[in-house]
Amino acid sequence: MVTIDPNLIYLALIFGLWLGVTATYVPGTGILEVVAAVMMIGAVGLLANMPTNWGAVVLLVVGALTFIVIPFLKHQLVPLAIGGLILQAVGGLFMFDGLQVSPVIIALIVVLSLLYHRYVLIPVLEKARLQPAIDDNGTLIGTRGRVVRALNPTGTVNVRGELWTATSDRPLQPGDEVVVVERDGLNIIVEGVKHKRAPLNGHEEE
C-alpha cells in the first residue's frame, strides 16, 4: 500500500467536488465538469491505495455536493449550507485510518468554501436568475439545440455550444432536436422539434 500525503489527496478531492458545484451554478461548455470528474476520479484512485475510511469520504462528498441543491431551490437554505460544511469538515477529519488531514487545512477549506459560495457563487446565481432571456448573440428563446442526456422530464441539452439543464413536458431522447421556449435562470424549458414527413401525393404531413 502506497502512502501519499493525505493533505494532497484531500485537497484534490475537495477541489474536484467544488469544481462540480461551480459547474452547476455556471452553465458552460462542459470543461468544468470534465476537469472536476478527472480530479475526483484521480483522488478516488489514490484513496483506493490508502488506509481510507470510506464512510468519512461519503460524508465529505455529501457535504460538498449539498451546495448543488441550492440553485434548484427558490431561496437559499442557510441550515442546508451550514450542514453541508459540517459534513465536509467531519469527513475530512476522519478521512483516513491512522493518518490525518491537517485540521488547519480543513478549517481553511471550510472557511474558503463558505466565502466562495456566499460571495462568488450566490451572486452569480442571482444574476443569472434576474437576467432576461437574451444574450449578446440575440434571443435564447427560439434557439434550437439537441438533447445530450434524456429529458424525462429533466435532462441536459446543448444549445449554442453550451450545456443547459432543461425540462420538457414529454420525454426526449439523446440526439433529439429541441427548441427553447422559456428560460428560468440557469434552467431552460424546451420542446421537441417536429420534423415534416417527406411529401406524399404532393402534400406534406407532420
C-alpha positions as CSV (number, residue, x, y, z in Angstrom):
1,M,0.0,0.0,0.0
2,V,1.4,3.3,-1.1
3,T,1.3,6.2,1.4
4,I,0.8,9.6,-0.1
5,D,0.5,12.9,1.8
6,P,-3.2,12.8,2.9
7,N,-3.4,16.6,2.7
8,L,-2.8,16.4,-1.1
9,I,-5.4,13.7,-1.6
10,Y,-7.9,15.7,0.5
11,L,-7.3,18.9,-1.5
12,A,-7.6,17.1,-4.9
13,L,-10.9,15.6,-3.9
14,I,-12.4,18.8,-2.4
15,F,-11.3,20.9,-5.3
16,G,-12.8,18.4,-7.7
17,L,-16.1,18.5,-5.8
18,W,-16.2,22.3,-5.7
19,L,-15.5,22.5,-9.4
20,G,-18.5,20.3,-9.9
21,V,-20.5,22.6,-7.6
22,T,-19.3,25.6,-9.7
23,A,-20.4,23.9,-12.9
24,T,-23.9,23.7,-11.5
25,Y,-24.1,27.5,-10.9
26,V,-22.3,28.4,-14.2
27,P,-23.5,26.6,-17.3
28,G,-20.7,26.3,-19.8
29,T,-19.2,24.1,-22.4
30,G,-18.6,21.2,-20.1
31,I,-15.0,21.9,-19.4
32,L,-15.5,22.4,-15.7
33,E,-17.4,19.2,-15.5
34,V,-14.6,17.3,-17.3
35,V,-11.9,18.8,-15.0
36,A,-14.0,18.1,-11.9
37,A,-14.5,14.4,-13.0
38,V,-10.8,13.9,-13.7
39,M,-9.8,15.3,-10.3
40,M,-12.3,13.3,-8.4
41,I,-11.5,10.0,-10.3
42,G,-7.8,10.6,-9.6
43,A,-8.5,11.3,-5.9
44,V,-10.6,8.1,-5.6
45,G,-7.8,6.1,-7.3
46,L,-5.3,7.4,-4.7
47,L,-7.8,6.7,-1.9
48,A,-8.0,3.1,-3.0
49,N,-4.3,2.7,-2.1
50,M,-4.6,4.5,1.2
51,P,-5.9,3.4,4.6
52,T,-9.2,5.1,3.8
53,N,-12.3,5.5,5.9
54,W,-14.8,5.3,3.1
55,G,-17.7,6.3,5.4
56,A,-16.0,9.6,6.1
57,V,-15.3,10.1,2.4
58,V,-19.0,9.7,1.8
59,L,-19.8,12.3,4.4
60,L,-17.3,14.7,2.8
61,V,-18.8,14.2,-0.7
62,V,-22.3,14.6,0.5
63,G,-21.3,17.8,2.4
64,A,-19.8,19.4,-0.6
65,L,-22.5,18.3,-3.0
66,T,-25.2,19.7,-0.8
67,F,-24.5,23.0,-2.4
68,I,-25.6,21.6,-5.8
69,V,-29.2,21.5,-4.5
70,I,-29.3,25.2,-3.7
71,P,-29.6,26.6,-7.3
72,F,-32.8,24.5,-7.8
73,L,-34.5,26.0,-4.7
74,K,-36.5,29.2,-4.7
75,H,-34.4,30.6,-1.8
76,Q,-31.2,30.0,-0.1
77,L,-31.4,27.5,2.8
78,V,-28.8,28.6,5.3
79,P,-29.2,25.5,7.5
80,L,-28.6,23.3,4.5
81,A,-25.4,25.2,3.7
82,I,-24.2,25.0,7.3
83,G,-25.0,21.3,7.5
84,G,-23.0,20.7,4.3
85,L,-20.0,22.5,5.7
86,I,-20.1,20.5,8.9
87,L,-20.3,17.2,7.0
88,Q,-17.4,18.4,4.8
89,A,-15.3,19.1,7.9
90,V,-16.1,15.9,9.7
91,G,-15.5,13.8,6.6
92,G,-12.1,15.5,6.2
93,L,-11.1,14.9,9.8
94,F,-11.8,11.2,9.8
95,M,-10.9,10.5,6.1
96,F,-8.1,8.1,6.9
97,D,-7.3,5.3,9.4
98,G,-4.0,6.0,11.2
99,L,-3.4,9.2,9.2
100,Q,-4.9,12.6,9.5
101,V,-5.5,15.6,7.2
102,S,-4.3,18.8,8.9
103,P,-7.1,20.3,10.9
104,V,-5.8,23.7,9.9
105,I,-6.1,22.9,6.2
106,I,-9.7,21.5,6.8
107,A,-10.7,24.7,8.7
108,L,-9.2,26.9,6.0
109,I,-11.1,24.9,3.3
110,V,-14.4,25.2,5.2
111,V,-14.0,28.9,5.6
112,L,-13.0,29.4,1.9
113,S,-15.9,27.2,0.8
114,L,-18.3,29.3,2.8
115,L,-16.9,32.6,1.4
116,Y,-16.7,31.3,-2.1
117,H,-20.3,30.1,-2.1
118,R,-21.6,33.2,-0.4
119,Y,-19.7,35.9,-2.3
120,V,-19.0,34.3,-5.6
121,L,-21.5,31.5,-6.5
122,I,-24.6,33.1,-4.9
123,P,-24.2,36.4,-6.7
124,V,-23.6,34.6,-10.0
125,L,-26.8,32.6,-9.4
126,E,-28.8,35.6,-8.5
127,K,-27.6,37.5,-11.6
128,A,-28.5,34.6,-13.8
129,R,-32.0,34.4,-12.3
130,L,-32.5,38.1,-12.9
131,Q,-31.0,38.1,-16.4
132,P,-33.6,38.4,-19.1
133,A,-33.8,35.6,-21.6
134,I,-31.4,37.2,-24.0
135,D,-27.6,37.3,-24.5
136,D,-25.1,39.2,-26.7
137,N,-25.9,37.0,-29.7
138,G,-29.6,37.6,-29.6
139,T,-32.7,35.9,-28.0
140,L,-32.1,32.5,-26.4
141,I,-35.8,31.7,-26.7
142,G,-36.5,30.2,-30.1
143,T,-32.9,28.8,-30.3
144,R,-32.6,25.2,-31.3
145,G,-30.4,22.6,-29.7
146,R,-30.0,18.9,-29.2
147,V,-30.6,16.6,-26.2
148,V,-27.4,15.3,-24.6
149,R,-28.9,13.5,-21.6
150,A,-32.5,12.2,-21.9
151,L,-35.3,14.5,-20.6
152,N,-37.8,12.7,-18.5
153,P,-38.8,15.4,-17.7
154,T,-35.4,16.9,-16.7
155,G,-32.1,16.4,-18.5
156,T,-29.3,18.2,-20.4
157,V,-29.4,19.9,-23.8
158,N,-26.7,21.5,-25.9
159,V,-27.7,25.0,-27.1
160,R,-25.2,27.2,-28.9
161,G,-22.3,25.0,-27.7
162,E,-23.3,25.2,-24.0
163,L,-24.8,22.5,-21.8
164,W,-28.0,23.5,-20.0
165,T,-30.2,21.8,-17.5
166,A,-33.5,21.5,-19.4
167,T,-37.1,20.4,-18.8
168,S,-39.7,19.2,-21.3
169,D,-43.3,18.3,-20.9
170,R,-42.7,15.0,-22.7
171,P,-39.8,12.5,-22.7
172,L,-37.0,13.3,-25.2
173,Q,-34.0,11.1,-26.1
174,P,-30.3,12.0,-26.7
175,G,-29.9,13.4,-30.2
176,D,-33.5,14.7,-30.4
177,E,-33.7,18.3,-31.7
178,V,-35.3,20.8,-29.4
179,V,-36.3,24.5,-29.3
180,V,-36.0,26.7,-26.3
181,V,-39.5,28.1,-25.2
182,E,-38.7,29.6,-21.8
183,R,-35.8,30.3,-19.5
184,D,-35.7,30.4,-15.7
185,G,-32.3,31.5,-14.6
186,L,-29.9,28.5,-15.1
187,N,-32.7,26.3,-16.4
188,I,-34.5,26.3,-19.7
189,I,-37.7,24.7,-20.9
190,V,-37.7,23.1,-24.3
191,E,-40.0,21.4,-26.7
192,G,-39.1,18.7,-29.2
193,V,-38.9,19.9,-32.8
194,K,-41.4,18.1,-35.1
195,H,-40.0,17.5,-38.5
196,K,-42.2,17.3,-41.5
197,R,-42.5,14.0,-43.3
198,A,-41.5,13.5,-46.9
199,P,-44.1,14.8,-49.5
200,L,-46.8,12.3,-50.1
201,N,-49.0,12.9,-53.2
202,G,-47.8,16.5,-53.4
203,H,-48.7,17.2,-49.7
204,E,-46.6,17.4,-46.6
205,E,-47.7,15.8,-43.4
206,E,-46.5,16.4,-39.9
